[in-house]
C-alpha cells in the first residue's frame, strides 16, 4: 500500500512532478559528467564534462528548492514567516527551562502569555474548583469539570491563528439559552463527551490551538472548595467565598481524599522552576496545593519555588493583607519551604486608579520586605505592573524576571 501511495506524487496537479524529474535529470547529468572526467583524456572533453556537472548541480538545486517551496506553501500558509516561527519554537524554545505555573483565573493566563516567548516547556497546573458563571452551569448541567480557567490558559499558550483564540474566548450575548457561555467552554465540555474524559478533551483542544506547553487540571476529581471563617462559620463553593465577605481562617477541599492528576505530579518532579500565582490567593492558588497534598511534592522538588504576590487586595478574600500575610497563608496551608522567592511590586499606582479600586473595596498590597525576609524568603522588588485599564501584572516584565532568575541560578549551581 505504501508503494502505491508513493505514486500519488506523480498525479496531475500535485505541482511537484516536474521538480522531481528536474532533480533526477540533474543527478543523471552529474553522474554522466563524472564518468566523462574519469574516461576522457583530452582537456577539452574534460572541460565539457565539468560544464555538464555544473549544469547538473544547478538542476538539482533548482528542483530541490522548488519541491521544498511547494511543501512550505501547502503546510505553512504564511510561508517563510511560519517556517521561521516553527524552527525557532523547535530549536530555541524547546531548549528553554521547564517551568510549572500553579493557579487559575486571569492572573495565571496573563503570566503564560509572557512565559511562552521564552520557553515551550511550560506546564500550567489549573484549579478545577470553579463553580460560578459559565463553568458552574456546565458543571451542573453536563456533569463535567469546570472548563473556564483551563480555556483561558489554552488561549494564553496558543500558537494558532489569533482568530482561533478569539473564537475560544467569544461569549454569547444575553437573550438566548447560551447567554453567558463562551464558545471555548462549550467546545471543551462537548469534547469531553466525544473524547470520553476531561483530560483527553484538554489534549485535543491543545492540538486545535497548537499551544506551546501543556495545561493540566490539578485533579480529575469533582471537588468543592470550602472556606472556614474566623467566626467559625463555613462557606461552601468557590464563587460564594468572596461574597461571604468574612475573614478566612482556612480553605479546604471536599472530598478530602481527591487525587492529583498524574501529569501534574510528573511536571512538578521535572521542573526547573515552580511558580505560584499570580491569582486569587484562596480560590485560585490554594485549591491546587491542597489536592492530595501536592504541596509536599513542591516542597521536596529541587526546583526554584517562586511566589508572585498579587498587586491589589481582593475584597472578601485578602482584605488588608500585606505581602507577608499572603505568604503566611500559603505556608500555613502547606508547609515551610514551599516558597524560596517572593516577587513584589514596588511601582506606584496613579491616584485616580487607586480611587476606583478603593470604591470596589480593594487596595495595593504593601510589600513588607523585612517581614518576608524574616520568613526566610528572598524578595525580588520590581516595577511589574500595567495600568492601561486595570492594575495588572505586566506579563512580559514578570516573565523576564522569572526566566532571568532561573538562568542565573542554573549558572550558580552548575
Buried (B, 14 or more C-beta within 10 A) or exposed (E): EEEEEEEEEEEEEEBBEEBBEBBEBBBEBBEBBBEBBEEBEEEEEBEBBBEBBEBBBEBBEBBBEBBEBBEBEEEBEEEEEEBEBBEEBEEEBEEBBBBBBBBBBBBBBBBBBBBBBBBBBBBBBBBBBBBBBBBBBBBEEEEBBBBBBBBBBBBBBBBBEEEBBEBBBEBBEEEEEBEBBBBBBBBBBBBBEEBEBBBEBBBBBBEBBEBBBBBBBBBBBBBBBBBBBEEEEEBEBBBBBBEBEBBBBBBBBEEEEBEBBEBBBEBBBEBBBBBBBBBBBBBBBBBBBBBBEBBBBBBEBEBBBBBBBBBBBBBBBBBEBBBBBBBBBBBEBBBEEBBBBBBBBEBEBEEEBBEEBEEEEBBBBBBBBEBBEEBEBBBBEBEBBBBEEEBBBBBBBBBBBBBEBBBEBEEEEE
